[in-house]
Amino acid sequence: MNSFTMGRRGFMSAGLGLASMPLWNATAGLAADSAQLRMVWWGSEERARRTKEAVQLFEGSNEGVKVATEFMGWDDYWPRLATQVAGGNAPDFIQMDYRYMFEYARRGAILPLDQYLGSTLKIADFGDVNLKSCSVDGKLYGANVGVNAFGVISDAAAWRDAGIEPPTYGTTWEQYAEKAEAYGKAAKGKKKHASADGSGNENLFEGWLIGRGKSLYNTEGGLGYEPADATEWFTYWAELRKAGGCVPADVQALFKNTIETSPLTLGYAATDFGYSNQFVGFQKLNKPALSVTSQPVLTNGKPNHYLKPSQMFSVFAKSKAPEVTAKLINFLVREPAGALILGVERGVPASPAIRDALIPQLDGPSSEVVKFISALSPYVGPLPPAPPQGAGEINTALVRISQEVAFEASTPEDGAASLLAEAKRVLKKG
């Protein structure tokens, strides 16, 4: 998923003239106290249904507590949140992403939760790895909602109807292109393209780089790849696009970083890319049975996947009811009553006790997610270096430049040069 369309300077200043103009709905504008909370997340309608059901149960068991909820798509979420944080009136309960956690934590926008560990937050059984994945500079800034990994989501029946076996674990990048091109020549009807265009997908680009022993960013906060890497990436997709293996530029441009606007969901492609926690949402919106498998791999390359917190639940640093907010977080991630309602839609729960309680009640799509995480082990390496401040702006640049290349307004070489120049400019501001 992508986009942090407001720049780092905007993050600090955007709210100065807008602090009195909340962007959430009117019911979410209540002043927070011990009984009134505001909660926000990004995601699909399925995520919203589950979350609201769990929140209502929390309200019912905590007399006097009311939670005003709001959700939206990824693209809208981050600019709105940045404006609210800068204005000092963000929601108490914030769904946070690993990419942005470091930036928000180091700016003092979200609250360290260490003071609640062992009391309000009873998440010790998450283990050191999961706790560290939600920590910055030795302090805990969120509760891991679930473990997930990035992969390939396919309508396997569409592939087989075209006489081609769908991608699976261990499929190489070369094989993926060959399969996609063959599918494009054989398929009929609307779903005539094998694949979405992944050229603007930062998560997929990251897997491409990791397999080559590189990364989006290095440990010093600089870029972890060279112009030649980006050129090769854009060229791969340009050739696949030309061969009819992935959707054309005008179809990919319909994608707005939501499951609903995916080329797979819209019926233009047999395959798209997403995090494992999104699989349930994809299946909800797609009639054919879907499958999830690993990203393409590099022949003799390094493991190009990693397990990360799918999201985390954090507390706004200026919340007037931080302990009640922490209590709601605990209810959703560690108490069976709340966590079982959320299921695996946000990822496989970090708590072994919750996983054990959840497995017997899993439906087919949820079971697929758990199986995927288990089967991915041979392809999993360590977490990459943390994204630096400004990484969201670079993500936005990748999306824009990939579209310029797709529409042939730029060559892969020029697109790569533009991407690195813009990325270095953004990072230099830090």
For each residue, the residues with C-beta under 8 A, 3 or more apart:
1: 74 97 203 257 275
2: 74 75 200 201 202 257 395 396 398 399
3: 74 75 78 257 392 395 396 399
4: 78 79 82 99 100 391 392 393 395 396
5: 75 78 79 392 396
6: 10 11 14 78 79 82 83
7: 10 11 390 393 426
8: 11 12 103 389 390 393 426 429 430
9: 12 13 429
10: 6 7 13 14 82 86
11: 6 7 8 14 82 85 86 103 107
12: 8 9 86 107
13: 9 10 16 86
14: 6 10 11 18 82 83 86 87
15: 18 19 83 84 85 86 87 88 89
16: 13 19 86 87
17:
18: 14 15 21 23 83 87
19: 15 16 87 88 89
20:
21: 18
22: 28 29 84 89
23: 18 80 83 84
24: 28 29 38 40 68 70 80 84 91
25: 28 29 70
26: 29
27: 30 68
28: 22 24 25 38 40 68 69 70 91
29: 22 24 25 26 38 68
30: 27 36 38 66 68
31: 36 320
32: 36 37 38 92 319 320 321
33: 36 320 321
34: 64 65 320 321 323 324
35: 64 65 66 321 324
36: 30 31 32 33 65 66 68 321
37: 32 65 66 67 68 91 92 93 321 324 325 328
38: 24 28 29 30 32 67 68 70 91 92 93
39: 55 67 68 69 70 91 92 93 328
40: 24 28 69 70 71 72 77 81 90 91 93 94 95
41: 47 51 71 77 95 311
42: 71 72 73 74 76 77 95
43: 46 47 48 51 71 95 281 345 346
44: 47 48 258 259 260 278 281 284 285
45: 48 49 284
46: 43 49 50 280 281 284 345
47: 41 43 44 50 51 71 281 345 346
48: 43 44 45 51 52 69 71
49: 45 46 52 53
50: 46 47 53 54 341 342 343 345
51: 41 43 47 48 54 55 69 71 332 342
52: 48 49 55 56 69
53: 49 50 56 57 341
54: 50 51 57 58 331 332 337 338 341 342
55: 39 51 52 58 59 67 69 328
56: 52 53 59 60
57: 53 54 60 61 337 338 341
58: 54 55 61 62 65 67 328 331 332 338
59: 55 56 62 65 66 67
60: 56 57
61: 57 58 337
62: 58 59 65 324 327
63:
64: 34 35
65: 34 35 36 37 58 59 62 324
66: 30 35 36 37 59
67: 37 38 39 55 58 59 93 328
68: 24 27 28 29 30 36 37 38 39
69: 28 39 40 48 51 52 55
70: 24 25 28 38 39 40 91
71: 40 41 42 43 47 48 51
72: 40 42 76 77 80
73: 42 76 77 256 257 258
74: 1 2 3 42 77 78 257 258
75: 2 3 5 78 79 256 257 258
76: 42 72 73 79 80
77: 40 41 42 72 73 74 80 81
78: 3 4 5 6 74 75 81 82 100 392
79: 4 5 6 75 76 82 83
80: 23 24 72 76 77 83 84
81: 40 77 78 84 85 90 94
82: 4 6 10 11 14 78 79 85 86
83: 6 14 15 18 23 79 80 86 87
84: 15 22 23 24 80 81 87 89 90 91
85: 11 15 81 82 88 90 104 109 316
86: 10 11 12 13 14 15 16 82 83
87: 14 15 16 18 19 83 84 90
88: 15 19 85 318
89: 15 19 22 84
90: 40 81 84 85 87 94 109 316 318
91: 24 28 37 38 39 40 70 84 94 316
92: 32 37 38 39 315 316 319 320 321 322 324 325
93: 37 38 39 40 67 313 314 315 316 325 328 329
94: 40 81 90 91 110 313 314 315 316
95: 40 41 42 43 145 311 312 313 314
96: 100 101 104 110 141 142 311 312 313 314
97: 1 100 101 311 312
98: 101 133 308 309 312
99: 4 387 391 392 395
100: 4 78 96 97 103 104 392
101: 96 97 98 104 105 110 134 136 141 142 312 314
102: 105 106 136 386 387 388 389
103: 8 11 100 106 107 389 390 391 392
104: 85 96 100 101 107 109 110 141 314
105: 101 102 108 109 110 112 136 137 139 141
106: 102 103 136 137 389
107: 11 12 103 104
108: 105 317
109: 85 90 104 105 316 317
110: 94 96 101 104 105 141 142 314 315 316 317
111: 141 314 315 316 317 319 322
112: 105 115 139 140 141
113: 116 117 121 140 141 142 143 314 315 326
114: 117 139 140
115: 112
116: 113 119 120 121 323 326
117: 113 114 121 123 124 140
118: 121 122 124
119: 116 122
120: 116 323 326 327 330
121: 113 116 117 118 143 326 329 330 334
122: 118 119 330 334
123: 117 126 131 143 144 330 333 334 350 351
124: 117 118
125: 351 352 353
126: 123 130 131 143 144 350 351
127: 130 131 350
128: 131 132
129: 132 133
130: 126 127 133 134 144 147 309 350
131: 123 126 127 128 134 135 140 144
132: 128 129 135
133: 98 129 130 144 308 309 383
134: 101 130 131 140 141 142 143 144 309 312
135: 131 132 138 139 140 141
136: 101 102 105 106 139 141
137: 105 106
138: 135
139: 105 112 114 135 136
140: 112 113 114 117 131 134 135
141: 96 101 104 105 110 111 112 113 134 135 136 312 314
142: 96 101 110 113 134 309 312 313 314
143: 113 121 123 126 134 312 313 329 330 333 334
144: 123 126 130 131 133 134 147 309 310 312 333 350
145: 95 309 310 311 312 313 332 333 342 346 347 349 350
146: 277 309 310 311 344 346 347 348 349 350
147: 130 144 307 308 309 310 347 348 349 350 373
148: 275 276 277 307 308 309 310 346 347 348 373
149: 275 276 305 306 307 308 372 373 376 380
150: 203 204 206 207 273 274 275 276 295 305
151: 273 274 275 276 292 293 294 295 305 372 376
152: 167 271 272 273 292 293 294 295 296
153: 264 271 272 273 274 278 279 282 290 291 292
154: 158 159 166 167 264 270 271 290 291 292 293
155: 158 159 191 264 270 271 286 288 289 290
156: 159 160 166 289 290 291
157: 160 161 288 289
158: 154 155 161 162 187 191 270 288
159: 154 155 156 162 164 165 166 179 183 194 270 271
160: 156 157 163 164 165 166
161: 157 158 187
162: 158 159 182 183 186 187 194 270
163: 160 186
164: 159 160 179 182 183 186 194
165: 159 160 168 179
166: 154 156 159 160 179 270 271 291 293
167: 152 154 171 175 176 179 271 293 296
168: 165 171 293 294
169: 293 294 375 376 378 379
170: 294 297 379
171: 167 168 175 176 179 293 294 296 297
172: 175 176 296 297 298 299
173: 176 177 208 236 296 297 298
174: 177 178 299
175: 167 171 172 178 179 296
176: 167 171 172 173 179 180 195 296
177: 173 174 180 181 236 239 240 243 245
178: 174 175 181 182
179: 159 164 165 166 167 171 175 176 182 183 194
180: 176 177 183 184 193 194 195 240 243 245 246 271
181: 177 178 184 185 194 240 243 244 245
182: 162 164 178 179 185 186
183: 159 162 164 179 180 186 187 193 194 245 270
184: 180 181 187 192 193 194 243 244 245
185: 181 182 244
186: 162 163 164 182 183
187: 158 161 162 183 184 191 192 193 194 270
188: 192
189: 192
190: 267 268
191: 155 158 187 267 268 269 270
192: 184 187 188 189 244 268
193: 180 183 184 187 244 245 246 247 248 251 263 268 269 270
194: 159 162 164 179 180 181 183 184 187 245 246 269 270 271
195: 176 180 198 240 245 246 247 269 270 271 272
196: 246 247 252 255 262 263 264 269 271 272 273
197: 200 237 240 241 246 247 248 249 251 252 263 402 406
198: 195 201 204 205 237 246 273
199: 205 233 234 236 237 238 402 405 406
200: 2 197 252 398 399 400 401 402 403 406
201: 2 198 204 205 273
202: 2 205 206 216 395 398 399
203: 1 150 206 207 273 275
204: 150 198 201 207 208 273 295
205: 198 199 201 202 208 209 216 233 398
206: 150 202 203 209 210 215 216 384
207: 150 203 204 210 211 295 296 304 305
208: 173 204 205 211 212 233 298 304
209: 205 206 212 214 215 216 224 225 229
210: 206 207 213 214 215 302 303 304 305 306 381 384
211: 207 208 297 298 301 302 303 304
212: 208 209 229 298 301 302
213: 210 301 302
214: 209 210 224 225 229
215: 206 209 210 218 224 225 384 385
216: 202 205 206 209 223 224 225 384 387 391
217: 221 222 223 224 384 385 386 387 388 391
218: 215 221 222 223 224 385
219: 385
220:
221: 217 218 385 388 389 427 430
222: 217 218 388 427
223: 216 217 218 420 423 424 427
224: 209 214 215 216 217 218 384 385
225: 209 214 215 216 229 230
226: 229 230 420
227: 230 231 413 416 417 420
228: 231 232 416
229: 209 212 214 225 226 232 233 416
230: 225 226 227 233 234 415 416 419 420
231: 227 228 234 235 412 413 415 416
232: 228 229 235 236
233: 199 205 208 229 230 236 237 412 416
234: 199 230 231 237 238 402 405 412 415 416
235: 231 232 238 239 412
236: 173 177 199 232 233 239 240
237: 197 198 199 233 234 240 241 246 402 405 406
238: 199 234 235 241 242 405 406 412
239: 177 235 236 242 243
240: 177 180 181 195 197 236 237 243 245 246
241: 197 237 238 244 245 246 247 248 249 406
242: 238 239
243: 177 180 181 184 239 240
244: 181 184 185 192 193 241
245: 177 180 181 183 184 193 194 195 240 241
246: 180 193 194 195 196 197 198 237 240 241 252 269
247: 193 195 196 197 241 251 252 263 268 269
248: 193 197 241 251 252 406
249: 197 241 252 253 403 406 407 408
250: 253 254
251: 193 197 247 248 254 263 266 268 269
252: 196 197 200 246 247 248 249 255 263 403 406
253: 249 250 403 406
254: 250 251 261 263 266
255: 196 252 258 261 262 263
256: 73 75 261
257: 1 2 3 73 74 75 261
258: 44 73 74 75 255 261 262
259: 44 262 265 274 278 281 282 285
260: 44 265 285
261: 254 255 256 257 258 265 266
262: 196 255 258 259 265 266 272 274 282
263: 193 196 197 247 251 252 254 255 266 268 269 272
264: 153 154 155 196 267 268 269 270 271 272 282 286
265: 259 260 261 262 272 282 285 286
266: 251 254 261 262 263
267: 190 191 264
268: 190 191 192 193 247 251 263 264
269: 191 193 194 195 196 246 247 251 263 264 272
270: 154 155 158 159 162 166 183 187 191 193 194 195 264
271: 152 153 154 155 159 166 167 180 194 195 196 264
272: 152 153 195 196 262 263 264 265 269 282
273: 150 151 152 153 196 198 201 203 204 295
274: 150 151 153 259 262 278 279 282
275: 1 148 149 150 151 203 278 310 347
276: 148 149 150 151 279 292 310 347 348 369 372 373
277: 146 148 280 310 311 344 345 346 347 348 369
278: 44 153 259 274 275 281 282
279: 153 274 276 282 283 290 292 365 368 369 372
280: 46 277 283 284 343 344 345 365 366 369
281: 43 44 46 47 259 278 284 285 345
282: 153 259 262 264 265 272 274 278 279 285 286 290
283: 279 280 286 289 290 364 365
284: 44 45 46 280 281 365
285: 44 259 260 265 281 282
286: 155 264 265 282 283 290
287:
288: 155 157 158
289: 155 156 157 283 364
290: 153 154 155 156 279 282 283 286 365 368
291: 153 154 156 166 368
292: 151 152 153 154 276 279 368 369 372
293: 151 152 154 166 167 168 169 171 372
294: 151 152 168 169 170 171 297 305 375 376 379
295: 150 151 152 204 207 273 304 305 379
296: 152 167 171 172 173 175 176 207
297: 170 171 172 173 211 294 301 304 379
298: 172 173 208 211 212 301 302 304
299: 172 174
300:
301: 211 212 213 297 298 304
302: 210 211 212 213 298 381
303: 210 211 378 379 380 381
304: 207 208 210 211 295 297 298 301 379 381
305: 149 150 151 207 210 294 295 376 379 380 381
306: 149 210 380 381 382 383 384
307: 147 148 149 373 376 380 383
308: 98 133 147 148 149 383
309: 98 130 133 134 142 144 145 146 147 148 312 347 350
310: 144 145 146 147 148 275 276 277 346 347
311: 41 95 96 97 145 146 277 346 347
312: 95 96 97 98 101 134 141 142 143 144 145 309
313: 93 94 95 96 142 143 145 329 332 333
314: 93 94 95 96 101 104 110 111 113 141 142
315: 92 93 94 110 111 113 319 322 325 326 329
316: 85 90 91 92 93 94 109 110 111 319 325
317: 108 109 110 111
318: 88 90
319: 32 92 111 315 316 322 325
320: 31 32 33 34 92
321: 32 33 34 35 36 37 92 324 325
322: 92 111 315 319 325 326
323: 34 116 120 326 327
324: 34 35 37 62 65 92 321 327 328
325: 37 92 93 315 316 319 321 322 328 329
326: 113 116 120 121 315 322 323 329 330
327: 62 120 323 324 330 331
328: 37 39 55 58 67 93 324 325 331 332
329: 93 121 143 313 315 325 326 332 333
330: 120 121 122 123 143 326 327 333 334 335
331: 54 58 327 328 334 335 337 338
332: 51 54 58 145 313 328 329 335 338 339 342
333: 123 143 144 145 313 329 330 338 339 349 350 351 354
334: 121 122 123 143 330 331 339 351 354
335: 330 331 332 338 339
336: 339 340 354 357
337: 54 57 61 331 340 341
338: 54 57 58 331 332 333 335 341 342
339: 332 333 334 335 336 342 349 351 354 357 358
340: 336 337 343 354 357 358 361
341: 50 53 54 57 337 338
342: 50 51 54 145 332 338 339 345 346
343: 50 280 340 358 362 366
344: 146 277 280 347 348 349 358 362 366 369 370
345: 43 46 47 50 277 280 281 342 366
346: 43 47 145 146 148 277 310 311 342
347: 145 146 147 148 275 276 277 309 310 311 344
348: 146 147 148 276 277 344 355 369 370 373
349: 145 146 147 333 339 344 354 355 358
350: 123 126 127 130 144 145 146 147 309 333 354
351: 123 125 126 333 334 339 354 355
352: 125 355 356
353: 125 356 357
354: 333 334 336 339 340 349 350 351 357 358
355: 348 349 351 352 358 359
356: 352 353 359
357: 336 339 340 353 354 360
358: 339 340 343 344 349 354 355 361 362
359: 355 356 362 370
360: 357
361: 340 358
362: 343 344 358 359 366 367 370
363: 366 367
364: 283 289 367 368
365: 279 280 283 284 290 368 369
366: 280 343 344 345 362 363 369 370
367: 362 363 364 370 371
368: 279 290 291 292 364 365 371 372
369: 276 277 279 280 292 344 348 365 366 372 373
370: 344 348 359 362 366 367 373 374
371: 367 368 374 375
372: 149 151 276 279 292 293 368 369 375 376
373: 147 148 149 276 307 348 369 370 376
374: 370 371 377
375: 169 294 371 372
376: 149 151 169 294 305 307 372 373 379 380
377: 374 380
378: 169 303
379: 169 170 294 295 297 303 304 305 376
380: 149 303 305 306 307 376 377
381: 210 302 303 304 305 306
382: 306
383: 133 306 307 308
384: 206 210 215 216 217 224 306
385: 215 217 218 219 221 224
386: 102 217
387: 99 102 216 217 391
388: 102 217 221 222 391 427 430
389: 8 102 103 106 221 430
390: 7 8 103 393 394 426 427 429 430
391: 4 99 103 216 217 387 388 394 395
392: 3 4 5 78 99 100 103 395 396
393: 4 7 8 390 396 397 426
394: 390 391 397 398 419 422 423 426 427
395: 2 3 4 99 202 391 392 398 399
396: 2 3 4 5 392 393 399 400
397: 393 394 400 401 418 419 422 423 426
398: 2 200 202 205 394 395 401 402 419
399: 2 3 200 202 395 396 402 403
400: 200 396 397 403 404
401: 200 397 398 404 405 410 415 418 419 422
402: 197 199 200 234 237 398 399 405 406 415
403: 200 249 252 253 399 400 406 407
404: 400 401 407 409 410 415 418
405: 199 234 237 238 401 402 408 409 410 411 412 415
406: 197 199 200 237 238 241 248 249 252 253 402 403
407: 249 403 404
408: 249 405
409: 404 405
410: 401 404 405 414 415 418
411: 405 414 415
412: 231 233 234 235 238 405 415 416
413: 227 231 416 417
414: 410 411 417 418
415: 230 231 234 401 402 404 405 410 411 412 418 419
416: 227 228 229 230 231 233 234 412 413 419 420
417: 227 413 414 420 421
418: 397 401 404 410 414 415 421 422
419: 230 394 397 398 401 415 416 422 423
420: 223 226 227 230 416 417 423 424
421: 417 418 424 425
422: 394 397 401 418 419 425 426
423: 223 394 397 419 420 426 427
424: 223 420 421 427 428
425: 421 422 428 429
426: 7 8 390 393 394 397 422 423 429
427: 221 222 223 388 390 394 423 424 430
428: 424 425
429: 8 9 390 425 426
430: 8 221 388 389 390 427
